[in-house]
Amino acid sequence: MPTNISIVLERRPGGQLRVDDFRKVESPVPVIGDGEMLVEHRLFSMDAGFRNWMNEGSGDGYLAAMALDEPVMSLTLGVVVESRRPDFVAGDLFMGRLAWMRFSKAGPDDFVTRLPHSLRFPLSYYAGILGGTGMTAWFGVNDIAKPRGGDIAVVSAAAGAVGIVAGQLLKAAGAHVIGISGNAHKCDRLVREFGFDATINYREENLDDALARLCPYGMDIFFDNVGGRTLNSALHHLREFARVVLCGSVSTYESADGIPVPGPDNLFEMVTKRVLLKGFMYTDEGGRYPEAMAALEAGLTDGSLRNAEYVLKGIESAPQAFCDMLAGKNMGKTLVEL
Ligand SMILES: NC(=O)c1ccc[n+]([C@@H]2O[C@H](COP(=O)([O-])OP(=O)(O)OC[C@H]3O[C@@H](n4cnc5c(N)ncnc54)[C@H](OP(=O)(O)O)[C@@H]3O)[C@@H](O)[C@H]2O)c1
């Protein structure tokens, strides 16, 4: 057996995440017991939400903070090497919530599910557009946004993994879709390659001014991945009966510990405009993953959905990949290929 390699969280970032907040560790390959299996990872999914669980107190009531000096928790995808569980055999492909390790033990609490042996799309799609990322976009759009033809929809972090799928799903449902991103090249690609009708570069134009210009009568849907000031601004530009999909809050995950993030200043307007604001976690919908995956596969097949990936290679590149994603260097899903 080769040596195992892990990337551990060496210290709490306390603000902007840095590559040297992590450390590489070598150790023996784990030995499994009854009810466990040994897996070898092939892909790590870089998920912005996991940044929140690197903080001392995650404060979101969902998961506790990651432990220091332990491998970094991550959604992963790989192959079973040895199994002492009745539900998996060696050679099965899986996805689960494990850690940045080459080899891991996987037990019943690691949310491991089996992938089919013959995949219709490249393996990496199942860590992104056909995995948790695509499901998140699909449930947010179908269960909360509920687009109707002609709706005006705005998506924040639109060039990111969830946002780029959400925008395309809204477009396929007949909405006029405006994407927010912090990079001119990504804005250009959203329109040219991913069917967005317009974009806003929040680093170059004041968001309020841009929303007033592009949605003079307000928006029907705001699919929010960013939270903070972005959400507050967007809430000033809603139409009556608008739906706000509270998907994530990436602008707030790196705020310094203990400093509260400013909240919306206009919630009474949500009352008078009869707006729906709804948060959700895609993991609540496990029983409906096949339905969501079938719909996403259909979109990829009929061409209404296109995939985008930003891939770094080698386990050592995981910290860099995660920092790159938070800094907006990615277009679509950020992955590390082992
Ligand atoms: N509810 C759920 O079940 C669920 C599941 C998965 C993910 N999520 C949420 O979905 C969101 C997107 O996650 P992801 O994994 O797909 O990441 P991602 O969108 O691929 O990457 C994050 C993007 O956010 C943008 N960004 C970073 N800091 C920002 C800031 N301060 N202000 C504005 N934009 C900023 C960057 O793009 P630009 O530079 O172009 O802005 C960056 O590319 C996150 O909030 C995550 O927590 C929710």
The ligand as an SDF file (V2000), in Angstrom:
LIG
                    3D

 48 52  0  0  0  0  0  0  0  0999 V2000
  -28.2570   25.8400    0.0670 N   0  0  0  0  0  0  0  0  0  0  0  0
  -27.5610   24.8030   -0.3940 C   0  0  0  0  0  0  0  0  0  0  0  0
  -27.9700   23.6470   -0.3060 O   0  0  0  0  0  0  0  0  0  0  0  0
  -26.2220   25.0790   -1.0340 C   0  0  0  0  0  0  0  0  0  0  0  0
  -25.4540   24.0330   -1.5990 C   0  0  0  0  0  0  0  0  0  0  0  0
  -24.2410   24.3410   -2.2470 C   0  0  0  0  0  0  0  0  0  0  0  0
  -23.8000   25.6650   -2.2790 C   0  0  0  0  0  0  0  0  0  0  0  0
  -24.5630   26.6330   -1.6880 N   0  0  0  0  0  0  0  0  0  0  0  0
  -24.1350   28.0340   -1.7210 C   0  0  0  0  0  0  0  0  0  0  0  0
  -24.0280   28.4420   -3.0670 O   0  0  0  0  0  0  0  0  0  0  0  0
  -23.0950   29.5300   -3.1310 C   0  0  0  0  0  0  0  0  0  0  0  0
  -22.1080   29.2760   -4.2690 C   0  0  0  0  0  0  0  0  0  0  0  0
  -21.2900   28.1830   -3.8820 O   0  0  0  0  0  0  0  0  0  0  0  0
  -20.3460   27.4590   -4.9280 P   0  0  0  0  0  0  0  0  0  0  0  0
  -19.7390   26.3130   -4.2160 O   0  0  0  0  0  0  0  0  0  0  0  0
  -21.1080   27.2540   -6.1830 O   0  0  0  0  0  0  0  0  0  0  0  0
  -19.1920   28.5340   -5.1530 O   0  0  0  0  0  0  0  0  0  0  0  0
  -18.8510   29.3480   -6.4920 P   0  0  0  0  0  0  0  0  0  0  0  0
  -20.0480   30.1880   -6.8140 O   0  0  0  0  0  0  0  0  0  0  0  0
  -18.3240   28.4380   -7.5200 O   0  0  0  0  0  0  0  0  0  0  0  0
  -17.6510   30.2740   -6.0090 O   0  0  0  0  0  0  0  0  0  0  0  0
  -17.8700   31.3830   -5.2240 C   0  0  0  0  0  0  0  0  0  0  0  0
  -18.0320   32.6360   -6.1060 C   0  0  0  0  0  0  0  0  0  0  0  0
  -18.5620   33.6720   -5.3180 O   0  0  0  0  0  0  0  0  0  0  0  0
  -18.1250   34.9130   -5.8040 C   0  0  0  0  0  0  0  0  0  0  0  0
  -17.7200   35.7150   -4.6450 N   0  0  0  0  0  0  0  0  0  0  0  0
  -16.7500   35.4180   -3.7420 C   0  0  0  0  0  0  0  0  0  0  0  0
  -16.6930   36.3720   -2.7960 N   0  0  0  0  0  0  0  0  0  0  0  0
  -17.6340   37.2850   -3.1220 C   0  0  0  0  0  0  0  0  0  0  0  0
  -18.0530   38.5160   -2.5330 C   0  0  0  0  0  0  0  0  0  0  0  0
  -17.4790   38.9910   -1.4050 N   0  0  0  0  0  0  0  0  0  0  0  0
  -19.0510   39.2090   -3.1250 N   0  0  0  0  0  0  0  0  0  0  0  0
  -19.6220   38.7410   -4.2580 C   0  0  0  0  0  0  0  0  0  0  0  0
  -19.2750   37.5810   -4.8510 N   0  0  0  0  0  0  0  0  0  0  0  0
  -18.2840   36.8710   -4.2940 C   0  0  0  0  0  0  0  0  0  0  0  0
  -16.9330   34.6600   -6.7610 C   0  0  0  0  0  0  0  0  0  0  0  0
  -17.2880   34.9480   -8.1150 O   0  0  0  0  0  0  0  0  0  0  0  0
  -17.2150   36.4490   -8.7300 P   0  0  0  0  0  0  0  0  0  0  0  0
  -15.8280   36.9490   -8.5340 O   0  0  0  0  0  0  0  0  0  0  0  0
  -17.6190   36.3230  -10.1490 O   0  0  0  0  0  0  0  0  0  0  0  0
  -18.2330   37.2120   -7.9690 O   0  0  0  0  0  0  0  0  0  0  0  0
  -16.7130   33.1590   -6.6410 C   0  0  0  0  0  0  0  0  0  0  0  0
  -16.4000   32.5540   -7.8690 O   0  0  0  0  0  0  0  0  0  0  0  0
  -22.4180   29.6310   -1.7750 C   0  0  0  0  0  0  0  0  0  0  0  0
  -23.0080   30.6900   -1.0550 O   0  0  0  0  0  0  0  0  0  0  0  0
  -22.7510   28.2960   -1.1330 C   0  0  0  0  0  0  0  0  0  0  0  0
  -22.7720   28.3540    0.2670 O   0  0  0  0  0  0  0  0  0  0  0  0
  -25.7500   26.3660   -1.0940 C   0  0  0  0  0  0  0  0  0  0  0  0
  1  2  1  0
  2  3  2  0
  2  4  1  0
  4  5  1  0
  4 48  2  0
  5  6  2  0
  6  7  1  0
  7  8  2  0
  8  9  1  0
  8 48  1  0
  9 10  1  0
  9 46  1  0
 10 11  1  0
 11 12  1  0
 11 44  1  0
 12 13  1  0
 13 14  1  0
 14 15  2  0
 14 16  1  0
 14 17  1  0
 17 18  1  0
 18 19  2  0
 18 20  1  0
 18 21  1  0
 21 22  1  0
 22 23  1  0
 23 24  1  0
 23 42  1  0
 24 25  1  0
 25 26  1  0
 25 36  1  0
 26 27  1  0
 26 35  1  0
 27 28  2  0
 28 29  1  0
 29 30  1  0
 29 35  2  0
 30 31  1  0
 30 32  2  0
 32 33  1  0
 33 34  2  0
 34 35  1  0
 36 37  1  0
 36 42  1  0
 37 38  1  0
 38 39  2  0
 38 40  1  0
 38 41  1  0
 42 43  1  0
 44 45  1  0
 44 46  1  0
 46 47  1  0
M  CHG  2   8   1  16  -1
M  END
$$$$
